[in-house]
């Protein structure tokens, strides 16, 4: 199962949980990119399409619909960020990615396994 969500910023699923096939010789990043493309999401990454992959940002209609400010972020998270010295901001442009809303933001991503 693969899903991509943005509940912590007051959103929902960008990609609803979906079962995906795994193919011999693939990395998990191959699965992720297939899911993103099937969901109509574009992406930017750093590293490579192997073990050094890091998803830097997503874009697409569902991302465009997200608020640019923190108005939907749950108060519990806002309070924790403030208590830990994270200055809140906005997201710029039409992407969602690392450093949006606060300097501590980024992606949680599963281990980039290889399927021999």
C-alpha positions as CSV (number, residue, x, y, z in Angstrom):
1,X,0.0,0.0,0.0
2,X,1.1,3.5,-0.8
3,X,-0.5,6.8,0.2
4,X,0.6,10.4,0.3
5,X,-1.2,12.7,2.8
6,X,-0.9,16.2,4.2
7,X,-3.0,15.9,7.3
8,X,-0.5,17.8,9.4
9,X,-1.1,21.0,7.4
10,X,-4.8,20.6,7.5
11,X,-5.3,18.7,4.2
12,X,-6.2,15.2,3.3
13,X,-4.9,12.6,1.0
14,X,-2.9,13.7,-2.1
15,X,-3.0,10.0,-3.0
16,X,-5.5,7.7,-1.3
17,X,-4.1,4.4,-0.1
18,X,-3.6,2.2,-3.1
19,X,-2.1,-1.3,-3.7
20,X,0.7,-1.4,-6.2
21,X,2.6,-4.1,-7.9
22,X,6.3,-4.6,-7.2
23,X,8.5,-5.7,-10.0
24,X,11.8,-7.5,-10.0
25,X,14.7,-5.1,-10.1
26,X,12.8,-2.0,-8.9
27,X,13.6,0.4,-6.1
28,X,10.8,1.6,-3.9
29,X,11.4,5.0,-5.6
30,X,10.2,3.4,-8.9
31,X,6.9,2.5,-7.2
32,X,6.6,5.9,-5.7
33,X,7.1,7.7,-9.0
34,X,4.6,5.4,-10.7
35,X,2.0,6.2,-8.0
36,X,2.7,9.9,-8.3
37,X,2.3,9.9,-12.1
38,X,-0.9,7.8,-11.9
39,X,-2.3,10.4,-9.5
40,X,-1.4,13.3,-11.8
41,X,1.2,14.7,-9.5
42,X,4.5,16.2,-10.7
43,X,7.6,16.0,-8.7
44,X,11.1,17.4,-8.2
45,X,13.8,15.4,-6.5
46,X,17.5,15.5,-5.6
47,X,20.0,12.7,-5.6
48,X,19.3,9.9,-8.1
49,X,16.6,7.4,-9.0
50,X,18.2,4.9,-6.8
51,X,19.3,4.7,-3.1
52,X,20.1,8.5,-2.9
53,X,16.6,9.7,-4.0
54,X,15.0,12.5,-2.0
55,X,11.6,13.9,-2.9
56,X,12.0,17.7,-2.9
57,X,8.5,18.8,-3.9
58,X,5.2,17.9,-5.5
59,X,2.8,19.9,-7.7
60,X,-0.5,19.4,-9.3
61,X,-4.2,20.3,-8.9
62,X,-4.5,18.8,-5.4
63,X,-1.4,20.7,-4.2
64,X,-2.8,23.9,-5.8
65,X,-5.9,23.6,-3.7
66,X,-3.9,23.6,-0.4
67,X,-3.8,26.8,1.6
68,X,-0.6,28.8,1.3
69,X,-0.7,29.8,5.0
70,X,-1.0,27.8,8.2
71,X,-4.7,28.5,8.7
72,X,-5.7,24.7,8.6
73,X,-2.7,23.4,10.6
74,X,-4.0,21.8,13.8
75,X,-3.4,24.0,16.9
76,X,-1.6,21.2,18.7
77,X,1.1,21.1,15.9
78,X,1.3,24.9,15.7
79,X,1.9,25.1,19.5
80,X,4.6,22.3,19.4
81,X,6.4,24.1,16.5
82,X,6.3,27.4,18.4
83,X,7.5,25.8,21.6
84,X,10.5,24.3,19.8
85,X,11.5,27.5,18.1
86,X,10.2,26.9,14.6
87,X,9.1,30.1,12.9
88,X,6.0,29.6,10.8
89,X,5.7,30.9,7.3
90,X,3.8,30.0,4.1
91,X,4.4,27.9,1.1
92,X,5.5,29.7,-2.1
93,X,4.4,29.0,-5.6
94,X,2.4,26.0,-6.7
95,X,4.4,23.3,-5.1
96,X,4.5,21.5,-1.7
97,X,7.9,20.5,-0.5
98,X,10.8,20.8,1.8
99,X,11.0,24.0,3.9
100,X,7.3,25.0,3.1
101,X,5.5,26.5,6.1
102,X,8.6,26.1,8.3
103,X,12.3,25.4,8.1
104,X,11.8,22.0,9.7
105,X,9.5,20.6,7.1
106,X,10.3,17.8,4.7
107,X,9.1,14.4,3.6
108,X,8.7,11.2,5.5
109,X,9.7,8.4,3.1
110,X,10.1,4.7,3.4
111,X,13.4,3.1,3.1
112,X,14.5,2.9,-0.5
113,X,14.6,-0.8,-0.9
114,X,15.6,-2.7,-3.9
115,X,13.5,-5.7,-5.1
116,X,16.0,-8.3,-6.5
